[in-house]
Structure formats: C-alpha cells, structure tokens
Amino acid sequence: MAATLTDMVIIVLLAGSIGYGWYISRKVQVLMAALQELEPLVNAFSTAVDKSEESVNQLKLNLEEPQQPVSTQHMLAEEDDDEPMFATRRAPEHKIPGVQVVRNKQDLVRRFFDASRSESKV
C-alpha cells in the first residue's frame, strides 16, 4: 500500500512538472514571436546608436584638433594681431598660431569691442 501511494505521489508530481514545463514553453514561444517582430526596430536603433556614438567621437576629435579651411589658415598667417577665442578648458593642449585664448565670455566681449574701436579709429 505504501509503495502504491508513493508511486501515485511521484506520478502527480511528474504530471505537474510536465504541465508547468508546457506552460513555460508556450510563454517562451510568445516571447520569441514578439522579439522576432521587434528585431528590425532593434537593429535600426542599434545602427542609430552606433552612428550617434561615431558622430560624438568625431565632434570630440574636431574640438581637440580644429581643422580650418586653407583660406582661413592663409588669412591667419597674414594677420599680426592675435584674435580672441573663447575656451572652455583652463590650459589648452596645443596652441593655434594667431589665436589668443579667452577664458570667459565677458573677456571675449570686451576684446571684441576693443578691436572694433581700434578698427574704427584707423
């Protein structure tokens, strides 16, 4: 009698495990179907993130090493006076010839008006 009772308990537990496994399998199938529908959207988002990351890196490189057109470089070489430039860093990593670093906006505005006054007197 005890053996039969033990066998019945094992059969009920196995049936419950099989039923729960089937339930989980159905949920996973529904989830996989939803993920397959979202795959193009996720790929597009991933591509957009990669492009934006590359753009940010390129902007950082351009800020660190400003590239000027040839005509601007030629004009800077001809000028004797240093032009003010607003800087967000305390110490520039490298100096650009012909450009003077300005630490804040007030100094930039003051130098602009000083330059405009000196040009109007000439």
DSSP file (Angstrom, degrees, kcal/mol; ACC not computed):
  #  RESIDUE AA STRUCTURE BP1 BP2  ACC     N-H-->O    O-->H-N    N-H-->O    O-->H-N    TCO  KAPPA ALPHA  PHI   PSI    X-CA   Y-CA   Z-CA
    1    1 A M     >        0   0    0      0, 0.0     4,-2.2     0, 0.0     5,-0.2   0.000 360.0 360.0 360.0 -41.5    0.0    0.0    0.0
    2    2 A A  H  >  +     0   0    0      1,-0.2     4,-2.4     2,-0.2     5,-0.2   0.858 360.0  53.1 -66.9 -35.3    2.8    2.5    0.8
    3    3 A A  H  > S+     0   0    0      2,-0.2     4,-2.4     1,-0.2    -1,-0.2   0.910 109.5  48.1 -66.4 -41.3    4.5    1.7   -2.5
    4    4 A T  H  > S+     0   0    0      2,-0.2     4,-2.2     1,-0.2    -2,-0.2   0.908 112.1  49.2 -65.7 -41.7    1.3    2.4   -4.4
    5    5 A L  H  X S+     0   0    0     -4,-2.2     4,-2.1     2,-0.2    -2,-0.2   0.904 111.6  49.0 -63.9 -42.0    0.9    5.7   -2.5
    6    6 A T  H  X S+     0   0    0     -4,-2.4     4,-2.2     2,-0.2    -2,-0.2   0.906 110.7  50.8 -64.1 -42.7    4.5    6.7   -3.2
    7    7 A D  H  X S+     0   0    0     -4,-2.4     4,-2.5     1,-0.2    -2,-0.2   0.901 109.4  50.8 -62.0 -41.5    4.1    5.9   -6.9
    8    8 A M  H  X S+     0   0    0     -4,-2.2     4,-2.5     2,-0.2    -2,-0.2   0.905 109.8  49.6 -64.0 -42.3    0.9    8.0   -7.1
    9    9 A V  H  X S+     0   0    0     -4,-2.1     4,-2.5     2,-0.2    -1,-0.2   0.914 112.0  48.5 -62.9 -42.4    2.6   11.0   -5.5
   10   10 A I  H  X S+     0   0    0     -4,-2.2     4,-2.6     2,-0.2    -2,-0.2   0.913 111.1  50.3 -64.7 -42.2    5.5   10.7   -7.9
   11   11 A I  H  X S+     0   0    0     -4,-2.5     4,-2.4     2,-0.2    -2,-0.2   0.912 111.6  48.1 -63.1 -42.4    3.1   10.4  -10.9
   12   12 A V  H  X S+     0   0    0     -4,-2.5     4,-2.3     2,-0.2    -2,-0.2   0.923 112.8  48.0 -64.5 -44.1    1.2   13.5   -9.7
   13   13 A L  H  X S+     0   0    0     -4,-2.5     4,-2.3     2,-0.2    -2,-0.2   0.898 112.5  48.7 -63.4 -40.8    4.5   15.5   -9.2
   14   14 A L  H  X S+     0   0    0     -4,-2.6     4,-2.6     2,-0.2    -2,-0.2   0.908 111.3  49.8 -65.3 -41.5    5.7   14.4  -12.7
   15   15 A A  H  X S+     0   0    0     -4,-2.4     4,-2.5     2,-0.2    -2,-0.2   0.899 111.5  49.4 -63.9 -40.4    2.4   15.4  -14.3
   16   16 A G  H  X S+     0   0    0     -4,-2.3     4,-2.5     2,-0.2    -2,-0.2   0.907 111.4  48.8 -64.2 -42.3    2.6   18.8  -12.6
   17   17 A S  H  X S+     0   0    0     -4,-2.3     4,-2.4     2,-0.2    -2,-0.2   0.911 112.1  48.5 -64.6 -42.3    6.2   19.3  -13.7
   18   18 A I  H  X S+     0   0    0     -4,-2.6     4,-2.3     2,-0.2    -2,-0.2   0.918 112.6  48.8 -63.9 -43.3    5.3   18.4  -17.3
   19   19 A G  H  X S+     0   0    0     -4,-2.5     4,-2.2     2,-0.2    -2,-0.2   0.910 112.5  47.4 -62.5 -43.3    2.3   20.7  -17.2
   20   20 A Y  H  X S+     0   0    0     -4,-2.5     4,-2.5     2,-0.2    -1,-0.2   0.889 111.2  51.7 -66.5 -39.2    4.4   23.6  -15.8
   21   21 A G  H  X S+     0   0    0     -4,-2.4     4,-2.3     2,-0.2    -2,-0.2   0.900 110.0  49.1 -62.0 -42.1    7.1   22.9  -18.5
   22   22 A W  H  X S+     0   0    0     -4,-2.3     4,-2.0     2,-0.2    -2,-0.2   0.907 111.0  50.7 -63.7 -41.9    4.5   23.1  -21.2
   23   23 A Y  H  X S+     0   0    0     -4,-2.2     4,-1.9     2,-0.2    -2,-0.2   0.921 112.4  45.8 -61.1 -46.3    3.1   26.4  -19.8
   24   24 A I  H  X S+     0   0    0     -4,-2.5     4,-2.4     1,-0.2    -1,-0.2   0.883 109.6  55.7 -65.4 -39.2    6.6   27.9  -19.7
   25   25 A S  H  X S+     0   0    0     -4,-2.3     4,-2.1     1,-0.2    -1,-0.2   0.902 107.4  48.8 -60.7 -42.4    7.3   26.6  -23.2
   26   26 A R  H  X S+     0   0    0     -4,-2.0     4,-2.1     2,-0.2    -1,-0.2   0.906 110.8  50.4 -64.0 -42.3    4.2   28.4  -24.6
   27   27 A K  H  X S+     0   0    0     -4,-1.9     4,-2.3     1,-0.2    -2,-0.2   0.897 110.3  49.9 -63.2 -40.1    5.2   31.7  -22.8
   28   28 A V  H  X S+     0   0    0     -4,-2.4     4,-2.7     2,-0.2    -1,-0.2   0.888 108.6  52.7 -66.7 -38.4    8.7   31.5  -24.3
   29   29 A Q  H  X S+     0   0    0     -4,-2.1     4,-2.0     2,-0.2    -2,-0.2   0.910 110.0  47.9 -62.8 -42.0    7.2   30.9  -27.8
   30   30 A V  H  X S+     0   0    0     -4,-2.1     4,-2.0     2,-0.2    -2,-0.2   0.910 112.8  49.2 -64.0 -42.0    5.0   34.0  -27.4
   31   31 A L  H  X S+     0   0    0     -4,-2.3     4,-2.3     1,-0.2    -2,-0.2   0.912 110.1  50.2 -63.8 -43.5    8.0   36.0  -26.2
   32   32 A M  H  X S+     0   0    0     -4,-2.7     4,-2.1     1,-0.2    -1,-0.2   0.876 109.0  52.2 -63.7 -38.0   10.2   34.8  -29.1
   33   33 A A  H  X S+     0   0    0     -4,-2.0     4,-1.7     2,-0.2    -1,-0.2   0.909 110.3  48.3 -64.1 -41.5    7.5   35.8  -31.6
   34   34 A A  H  X S+     0   0    0     -4,-2.0     4,-1.5     1,-0.2    -2,-0.2   0.893 111.1  50.6 -65.5 -39.2    7.3   39.3  -30.1
   35   35 A L  H  X S+     0   0    0     -4,-2.3     4,-0.9     1,-0.2    -2,-0.2   0.861 106.9  54.1 -67.7 -35.2   11.1   39.5  -30.3
   36   36 A Q  H  < S+     0   0    0     -4,-2.1     3,-0.4     1,-0.2    -1,-0.2   0.875 108.1  50.0 -65.8 -36.1   11.1   38.5  -33.9
   37   37 A E  H  < S+     0   0    0     -4,-1.7     4,-0.3     1,-0.2    -1,-0.2   0.842 113.6  46.2 -68.4 -32.4    8.7   41.3  -34.7
   38   38 A L  H  X S+     0   0    0     -4,-1.5     4,-2.7     1,-0.2     5,-0.2   0.551  86.4  94.2 -85.9  -8.2   10.9   43.8  -32.8
   39   39 A E  H  X S+     0   0    0     -4,-0.9     4,-2.6    -3,-0.4     5,-0.2   0.895  84.4  47.4 -57.0 -46.7   14.1   42.6  -34.5
   40   40 A P  H  > S+     0   0    0      0, 0.0     4,-2.4     0, 0.0    -1,-0.2   0.908 113.9  49.1 -61.8 -37.9   14.1   45.2  -37.3
   41   41 A L  H  > S+     0   0    0     -4,-0.3     4,-2.4     2,-0.2    -2,-0.2   0.912 112.0  47.7 -65.5 -42.1   13.3   48.0  -34.8
   42   42 A V  H  X S+     0   0    0     -4,-2.7     4,-2.6     2,-0.2    -1,-0.2   0.897 112.0  50.2 -66.3 -40.1   16.1   46.9  -32.5
   43   43 A N  H  X S+     0   0    0     -4,-2.6     4,-2.3    -5,-0.2    -2,-0.2   0.910 111.5  48.2 -64.8 -41.2   18.6   46.7  -35.4
   44   44 A A  H  X S+     0   0    0     -4,-2.4     4,-2.4    -5,-0.2    -2,-0.2   0.908 112.4  48.9 -64.7 -41.1   17.7   50.2  -36.6
   45   45 A F  H  X S+     0   0    0     -4,-2.4     4,-2.5     2,-0.2    -2,-0.2   0.914 110.6  50.6 -63.6 -42.9   18.0   51.5  -33.1
   46   46 A S  H  X S+     0   0    0     -4,-2.6     4,-2.3     1,-0.2    -2,-0.2   0.901 111.0  48.8 -62.2 -41.4   21.4   49.8  -32.7
   47   47 A T  H  X S+     0   0    0     -4,-2.3     4,-2.5     2,-0.2    -1,-0.2   0.909 111.0  50.2 -64.6 -42.2   22.6   51.3  -36.0
   48   48 A A  H  X S+     0   0    0     -4,-2.4     4,-2.5     2,-0.2    -2,-0.2   0.900 110.2  49.9 -63.5 -40.5   21.4   54.8  -34.9
   49   49 A V  H  X S+     0   0    0     -4,-2.5     4,-2.5     2,-0.2    -1,-0.2   0.911 110.7  50.0 -64.0 -42.1   23.2   54.5  -31.6
   50   50 A D  H  X S+     0   0    0     -4,-2.3     4,-2.3     2,-0.2    -2,-0.2   0.914 111.7  48.3 -62.9 -42.1   26.4   53.4  -33.4
   51   51 A K  H  X S+     0   0    0     -4,-2.5     4,-2.4     2,-0.2    -2,-0.2   0.914 112.6  47.7 -64.5 -42.4   26.1   56.4  -35.8
   52   52 A S  H  X S+     0   0    0     -4,-2.5     4,-2.5     2,-0.2    -2,-0.2   0.893 111.2  51.0 -67.4 -37.5   25.5   58.9  -33.0
   53   53 A E  H  X S+     0   0    0     -4,-2.5     4,-2.3     2,-0.2    -1,-0.2   0.914 111.3  48.0 -63.9 -41.6   28.4   57.5  -31.0
   54   54 A E  H  X S+     0   0    0     -4,-2.3     4,-2.4     2,-0.2    -2,-0.2   0.888 111.1  51.4 -65.3 -38.8   30.7   57.8  -34.1
   55   55 A S  H  X S+     0   0    0     -4,-2.4     4,-2.5     2,-0.2    -2,-0.2   0.909 109.8  49.1 -64.0 -42.4   29.4   61.4  -34.6
   56   56 A V  H  X S+     0   0    0     -4,-2.5     4,-2.4     2,-0.2    -2,-0.2   0.918 111.6  49.1 -63.8 -43.2   30.2   62.3  -30.9
   57   57 A N  H  X S+     0   0    0     -4,-2.3     4,-2.2     1,-0.2    -1,-0.2   0.905 111.6  49.4 -62.4 -40.1   33.6   60.8  -31.2
   58   58 A Q  H  X S+     0   0    0     -4,-2.4     4,-2.4     2,-0.2    -2,-0.2   0.892 110.0  51.1 -66.2 -38.9   34.2   62.8  -34.5
   59   59 A L  H  X S+     0   0    0     -4,-2.5     4,-2.1     2,-0.2    -2,-0.2   0.908 109.3  50.9 -63.3 -41.3   33.0   66.0  -32.8
   60   60 A K  H  X S+     0   0    0     -4,-2.4     4,-2.2     1,-0.2    -2,-0.2   0.916 110.8  48.7 -62.0 -42.0   35.4   65.4  -29.9
   61   61 A L  H  X S+     0   0    0     -4,-2.2     4,-2.6     1,-0.2    -2,-0.2   0.903 110.8  50.6 -64.4 -39.9   38.2   64.9  -32.4
   62   62 A N  H  < S+     0   0    0     -4,-2.4    -1,-0.2     1,-0.2    -2,-0.2   0.846 110.5  49.4 -67.6 -32.5   37.3   68.1  -34.2
   63   63 A L  H  < S+     0   0    0     -4,-2.1    -1,-0.2     1,-0.2    -2,-0.2   0.882 114.1  45.1 -71.4 -37.6   37.2   70.1  -31.0
   64   64 A E  H  < S+     0   0    0     -4,-2.2    -2,-0.2     1,-0.3    -1,-0.2   0.884 129.1  25.2 -73.6 -37.9   40.6   68.7  -30.0
   65   65 A E  S  < S-     0   0    0     -4,-2.6    -1,-0.3    -5,-0.2     2,-0.1  -0.766  83.8-156.0-127.3  85.2   42.2   69.3  -33.4
   66   66 A P        -     0   0    0      0, 0.0     2,-0.6     0, 0.0    -3,-0.1  -0.397   5.8-149.8 -65.7 132.0   40.2   72.1  -35.2
   67   67 A Q        -     0   0    0     -2,-0.1    -2,-0.0    -5,-0.1    -5,-0.0  -0.910  14.0-166.9-105.0 123.4   40.6   71.8  -39.0
   68   68 A Q        -     0   0    0     -2,-0.6     5,-0.0     1,-0.1     0, 0.0  -0.816  27.0-102.6-109.5 148.1   40.4   75.2  -40.8
   69   69 A P     >  -     0   0    0      0, 0.0     4,-2.1     0, 0.0     3,-0.2  -0.237  36.2-109.4 -61.8 159.2   40.0   75.7  -44.5
   70   70 A V  H  > S+     0   0    0      1,-0.2     4,-2.3     2,-0.2     5,-0.2   0.874 118.5  54.3 -60.4 -39.5   43.1   76.7  -46.4
   71   71 A S  H  > S+     0   0    0      1,-0.2     4,-2.2     2,-0.2    -1,-0.2   0.884 108.5  48.9 -64.2 -37.8   41.9   80.2  -47.0
   72   72 A T  H  > S+     0   0    0     -3,-0.2     4,-2.5     2,-0.2    -1,-0.2   0.891 110.5  50.5 -68.4 -39.0   41.4   80.7  -43.2
   73   73 A Q  H  X S+     0   0    0     -4,-2.1     4,-1.9     2,-0.2    -2,-0.2   0.897 110.8  49.7 -64.7 -38.5   44.8   79.4  -42.5
   74   74 A H  H  X S+     0   0    0     -4,-2.3     4,-1.4     2,-0.2    -2,-0.2   0.906 111.1  48.8 -65.8 -41.2   46.3   81.7  -45.0
   75   75 A M  H  X S+     0   0    0     -4,-2.2     4,-1.4     1,-0.2    -2,-0.2   0.893 110.4  51.1 -65.9 -39.6   44.4   84.7  -43.5
   76   76 A L  H  < S+     0   0    0     -4,-2.5    -1,-0.2     1,-0.2    -2,-0.2   0.872 107.5  53.4 -66.4 -35.4   45.6   83.8  -40.0
   77   77 A A  H  < S+     0   0    0     -4,-1.9    -1,-0.2     1,-0.2    -2,-0.2   0.841 109.0  49.7 -67.7 -32.1   49.2   83.6  -41.2
   78   78 A E  H  < S+     0   0    0     -4,-1.4    -1,-0.2    -5,-0.1    -2,-0.2   0.776  93.0  90.6 -77.4 -26.5   48.9   87.1  -42.6
   79   79 A E     <  -     0   0    0     -4,-1.4    -4,-0.0     1,-0.1     0, 0.0  -0.478  54.6-166.2 -76.7 139.4   47.5   88.7  -39.5
   80   80 A D        +     0   0    0     -2,-0.2     2,-0.2     2,-0.1    -1,-0.1   0.807  68.0  75.6 -88.6 -34.5   49.9   90.2  -36.9
   81   81 A D  S    S-     0   0    0      1,-0.1     2,-0.4    19,-0.0    -2,-0.1  -0.501  82.9-121.2 -82.3 145.9   47.3   90.5  -34.1
   82   82 A D        -     0   0    0     -2,-0.2    17,-0.2    17,-0.1    -1,-0.1  -0.725  25.6-138.1 -82.3 132.6   46.1   87.6  -32.1
   83   83 A E  E     -a   99   0A   0     15,-1.7    17,-4.0    -2,-0.4     2,-0.1  -0.722  21.6-112.3 -90.3 141.2   42.3   87.1  -32.3
   84   84 A P  E     -a  100   0A   0      0, 0.0     2,-0.4     0, 0.0    17,-0.2  -0.412  33.6-172.9 -70.7 148.6   40.4   86.2  -29.1
   85   85 A M  E     -a  101   0A   0     15,-1.5    17,-3.7    -2,-0.1     2,-0.4  -0.995  25.6-119.5-142.4 134.9   38.8   82.8  -28.9
   86   86 A F  E     -a  102   0A   0     -2,-0.4     2,-0.4    15,-0.2    17,-0.2  -0.616  32.6-167.3 -77.9 128.9   36.5   81.5  -26.2
   87   87 A A        -     0   0    0     15,-2.4    -2,-0.0    -2,-0.4    14,-0.0  -0.940  22.5-165.8-120.2 140.2   38.0   78.5  -24.4
   88   88 A T  S    S+     0   0    0     -2,-0.4     2,-0.3    16,-0.0    -1,-0.1   0.512  72.5  74.8 -97.5  -7.2   36.2   76.1  -22.1
   89   89 A R  S    S-     0   0    0      1,-0.1    -2,-0.1     0, 0.0     0, 0.0  -0.754  75.5-135.5-106.1 153.6   39.4   74.5  -20.8
   90   90 A R  S    S+     0   0    0     -2,-0.3    -1,-0.1     1,-0.3    -3,-0.0   0.930  95.0  23.0 -72.1 -46.4   41.9   76.0  -18.3
   91   91 A A  S    S-     0   0    0      0, 0.0    -1,-0.3     0, 0.0     2,-0.0  -0.966  83.6-132.6-125.9 116.6   45.0   75.0  -20.2
   92   92 A P        -     0   0    0      0, 0.0     3,-0.1     0, 0.0    -5,-0.0  -0.354  10.3-136.6 -66.5 146.3   44.9   74.3  -23.9
   93   93 A E  S    S+     0   0    0      1,-0.2     2,-0.3   -29,-0.1   -29,-0.0   0.852  86.9   7.0 -71.6 -33.8   46.6   71.2  -25.0
   94   94 A H  S    S-     0   0    0    -30,-0.1     2,-0.4     2,-0.0    -1,-0.2  -0.992  77.6-119.1-147.0 151.2   48.2   72.9  -28.0
   95   95 A K        -     0   0    0     -2,-0.3     5,-0.1    -3,-0.1     0, 0.0  -0.729  16.4-142.9 -94.8 140.0   48.4   76.5  -29.2
   96   96 A I    >   -     0   0    0     -2,-0.4     3,-1.6     3,-0.2     2,-0.0  -0.889  30.3-114.5 -97.6 125.1   46.9   77.6  -32.5
   97   97 A P  T 3  S+     0   0    0      0, 0.0     3,-0.1     0, 0.0   -21,-0.0  -0.344  97.5  17.0 -63.1 136.4   49.1   80.2  -34.1
   98   98 A G  T 3  S+     0   0    0      1,-0.2   -15,-1.7   -18,-0.1     2,-0.4   0.526 103.1 104.8  84.1   6.4   47.4   83.6  -34.5
   99   99 A V  E <   -a   83   0A   0     -3,-1.6     2,-0.5   -17,-0.2    -3,-0.2  -0.979  55.6-152.9-125.3 131.4   44.7   82.8  -31.9
  100  100 A Q  E     -a   84   0A   0    -17,-4.0   -15,-1.5    -2,-0.4     2,-0.4  -0.869  20.4-126.3-103.0 133.7   44.5   84.2  -28.4
  101  101 A V  E     -a   85   0A   0     -2,-0.5     2,-0.4   -17,-0.2   -15,-0.2  -0.630  20.3-161.2 -83.1 131.9   42.7   82.2  -25.8
  102  102 A V  E     -a   86   0A   0    -17,-3.7   -15,-2.4    -2,-0.4     3,-0.0  -0.942   7.6-154.4-113.7 134.6   40.0   84.0  -23.8
  103  103 A R        +     0   0    0     -2,-0.4     2,-0.3   -17,-0.2    -1,-0.1   0.790  70.0  15.3 -84.2 -29.5   38.8   82.5  -20.5
  104  104 A N  S  > S-     0   0    0      1,-0.1     4,-1.7   -18,-0.0     5,-0.1  -0.912  75.3-107.2-142.8 169.9   35.3   83.8  -20.2
  105  105 A K  H  > S+     0   0    0     -2,-0.3     4,-2.7     1,-0.2     5,-0.2   0.846 114.5  57.8 -67.7 -35.2   32.5   85.4  -22.3
  106  106 A Q  H  > S+     0   0    0      1,-0.2     4,-2.6     2,-0.2    -1,-0.2   0.916 107.5  47.4 -62.7 -42.3   33.0   88.9  -20.7
  107  107 A D  H  > S+     0   0    0      2,-0.2     4,-2.5     1,-0.2    -1,-0.2   0.883 111.3  52.1 -65.0 -38.2   36.6   89.0  -21.7
  108  108 A L  H  X S+     0   0    0     -4,-1.7     4,-2.0     2,-0.2    -2,-0.2   0.925 111.7  45.4 -63.2 -45.2   35.6   87.9  -25.2
  109  109 A V  H  X S+     0   0    0     -4,-2.7     4,-2.3     2,-0.2     5,-0.2   0.916 112.6  51.1 -65.3 -43.3   33.0   90.7  -25.5
  110  110 A R  H  X S+     0   0    0     -4,-2.6     4,-2.4     1,-0.2    -2,-0.2   0.926 111.2  47.5 -60.9 -44.8   35.4   93.3  -24.1
  111  111 A R  H  X S+     0   0    0     -4,-2.5     4,-2.5     1,-0.2    -1,-0.2   0.862 109.1  55.4 -65.7 -34.9   38.1   92.3  -26.6
  112  112 A F  H  X S+     0   0    0     -4,-2.0     4,-2.4     2,-0.2    -2,-0.2   0.945 111.1  43.1 -61.2 -47.9   35.6   92.4  -29.4
  113  113 A F  H  X S+     0   0    0     -4,-2.3     4,-2.3     2,-0.2    -2,-0.2   0.871 112.8  52.9 -69.1 -35.6   34.6   96.0  -28.6
  114  114 A D  H  X S+     0   0    0     -4,-2.4     4,-2.2    -5,-0.2    -1,-0.2   0.923 111.9  46.2 -62.0 -42.8   38.2   97.0  -28.1
  115  115 A A  H  X S+     0   0    0     -4,-2.5     4,-1.9     1,-0.2    -2,-0.2   0.899 112.0  50.2 -66.8 -39.9   39.1   95.5  -31.6
  116  116 A S  H  X S+     0   0    0     -4,-2.4     4,-1.8     2,-0.2    -1,-0.2   0.870 111.0  49.6 -68.3 -34.5   36.1   97.2  -33.2
  117  117 A R  H  X S+     0   0    0     -4,-2.3     4,-1.5     2,-0.2    -2,-0.2   0.910 110.9  49.4 -67.0 -41.9   37.1  100.6  -31.6
  118  118 A S  H  X S+     0   0    0     -4,-2.2     4,-0.9     1,-0.2    -2,-0.2   0.853 111.3  49.6 -68.7 -32.2   40.6  100.2  -32.8
  119  119 A E  H  < S+     0   0    0     -4,-1.9    -1,-0.2     1,-0.2     3,-0.2   0.864 108.4  52.6 -71.7 -35.3   39.4   99.4  -36.4
  120  120 A S  H  < S+     0   0    0     -4,-1.8    -2,-0.2     1,-0.2    -1,-0.2   0.800 106.3  54.1 -71.7 -26.8   37.1  102.4  -36.4
  121  121 A K  H  <        0   0    0     -4,-1.5    -1,-0.2     1,-0.2    -2,-0.2   0.775 360.0 360.0 -75.4 -26.5   40.0  104.8  -35.5
  122  122 A V     <        0   0    0     -4,-0.9    -1,-0.2    -3,-0.2    -2,-0.2   0.472 360.0 360.0 -80.7 360.0   42.1  103.6  -38.4
